[in-house]
Amino acid sequence: MTIRNFTPADREAVLAMVYTFYASPGVLHPIPTAHFADAYDELCGGGSQLMRGLAIEVDSELAGYSVLSFTYSLEAGGLVVLLEEGFVKPEYRSHGLGTKLLEFLKAEYHGKAARLRLEVAPGNTRAIALYERLGFEELPYVQMILEDF
């Protein structure tokens, strides 16, 4: 298994996985599809300090992807790496790729970030079990948003 940054050549394959992810129960509400292409272009533009896209490969085939964003938190006392999206194709699930991705992130940002944070839909019990097994704890905040302001 290889984890690497997105490249422009990955665009169609990654966007196909993004569409699958956003049509799944792991997402709580619909997202305009234009957001996907815009975000991918930002990720592959090479200059974003706010986002990072990771391709997960098995035997040179794209098996999944992850999107990270970065912020600074007073509460955490430093950089926070937010795992915005993590997706593994169904045929590659139950092969440890999610665990390997999270272990990669822990190693990649150890000593650089104060916190690794992620969101998970309440009904995604399989993912929750994985995260708990790897040491993640529930953060008991209610998230609120204001869009189109």
C-alpha positions in Angstrom: 0.0 0.0 0.0 1.2 3.5 -0.9 -0.2 6.8 0.4 0.8 9.8 -1.7 -0.4 13.3 -2.6 -3.0 13.7 -5.3 -1.7 14.4 -8.8 -3.6 15.9 -11.7 -3.6 12.4 -13.3 -5.7 11.1 -10.4 -8.6 13.6 -11.0 -11.2 11.4 -12.7 -10.6 8.4 -10.5 -10.6 10.4 -7.3 -13.7 12.4 -8.3 -15.5 9.1 -9.0 -14.8 8.0 -5.4 -15.8 11.4 -4.1 -19.2 11.1 -5.8 -19.6 7.6 -4.3 -18.7 8.9 -0.8 -21.1 11.8 -1.0 -24.0 9.4 -2.1 -23.3 7.2 1.0 -24.8 7.2 4.5 -21.5 8.6 5.7 -22.7 12.0 4.5 -25.6 13.7 6.3 -26.7 16.1 3.5 -26.2 16.7 -0.2 -23.3 18.8 -1.5 -23.3 20.7 -4.8 -21.1 18.6 -7.2 -19.3 21.8 -8.4 -17.7 21.9 -5.0 -15.8 18.6 -5.7 -14.1 19.7 -8.9 -13.2 23.1 -7.4 -11.7 21.5 -4.3 -9.7 19.0 -6.4 -8.3 21.8 -8.5 -7.3 23.6 -5.3 -5.7 20.5 -4.0 -3.7 19.8 -7.2 -2.8 23.5 -7.7 0.2 22.8 -5.5 0.0 26.0 -3.4 -2.7 25.3 -0.8 -1.5 25.5 2.8 -5.1 24.8 4.0 -5.7 21.4 2.4 -4.0 18.2 1.4 -5.4 15.4 -0.8 -4.0 11.9 -0.3 -4.4 8.9 -2.7 -4.4 5.4 -1.3 -2.9 2.9 -3.7 -2.8 -0.9 -3.6 -0.7 -2.6 -6.3 -0.7 0.7 -8.3 -4.5 0.9 -8.3 -6.4 3.7 -6.5 -8.2 2.1 -3.6 -9.2 5.2 -1.7 -8.6 8.8 -0.8 -8.4 11.2 2.0 -8.8 15.0 2.3 -7.2 16.9 5.1 -7.6 20.5 6.2 -5.5 22.4 8.6 -6.3 25.0 11.3 -4.7 26.3 14.5 -6.5 25.7 17.8 -6.1 27.6 21.0 -7.9 24.8 22.8 -5.5 22.2 21.3 -2.5 24.4 21.7 -1.3 24.2 18.1 -1.9 22.9 14.6 -5.0 20.7 14.1 -5.1 18.2 11.2 -8.8 17.6 10.3 -9.5 14.5 8.4 -12.3 15.9 6.3 -12.9 12.8 4.2 -11.6 9.3 4.2 -12.9 6.8 1.7 -11.9 3.2 0.8 -13.6 1.5 -2.2 -15.8 -1.4 -1.1 -13.7 -4.1 -2.7 -10.7 -2.9 -0.6 -12.5 -2.6 2.8 -11.6 -4.9 5.7 -8.0 -5.1 4.5 -6.6 -2.6 7.0 -6.4 0.4 4.7 -8.3 2.7 7.1 -6.0 1.7 10.0 -2.9 2.2 7.8 -4.1 5.6 6.7 -4.6 6.8 10.3 -1.3 5.3 11.3 0.3 7.2 8.4 -1.3 10.5 9.6 -0.2 9.9 13.1 3.4 9.4 11.9 3.3 12.2 9.3 2.1 14.8 11.8 3.7 13.6 15.0 5.5 16.5 16.6 4.0 18.9 14.1 0.3 18.9 15.1 -1.3 19.1 18.5 -4.5 17.2 17.4 -5.8 14.9 14.7 -9.5 15.4 14.4 -12.2 13.8 12.3 -16.0 13.8 11.9 -18.1 10.7 11.5 -21.8 10.3 10.9 -23.5 8.9 14.1 -24.8 5.8 12.2 -21.3 4.9 10.8 -20.6 2.4 13.6 -18.0 0.5 11.7 -15.9 3.7 11.3 -16.5 4.7 14.9 -15.2 1.3 16.1 -12.1 1.8 14.0 -11.4 5.2 15.4 -12.0 4.2 19.0 -9.7 1.2 18.5 -7.0 3.6 17.3 -7.4 5.8 20.4 -9.8 8.5 19.2 -12.3 9.9 21.7 -15.6 11.6 21.1 -15.4 15.3 21.3 -18.7 16.3 22.9 -19.3 19.6 21.0 -22.3 20.3 18.8 -21.1 21.7 15.5 -23.1 24.5 14.0 -22.7 26.2 10.6 -23.9 29.3 8.8 -23.8 29.1 5.0 -24.5 31.5 2.2 -24.0 34.6 4.4 
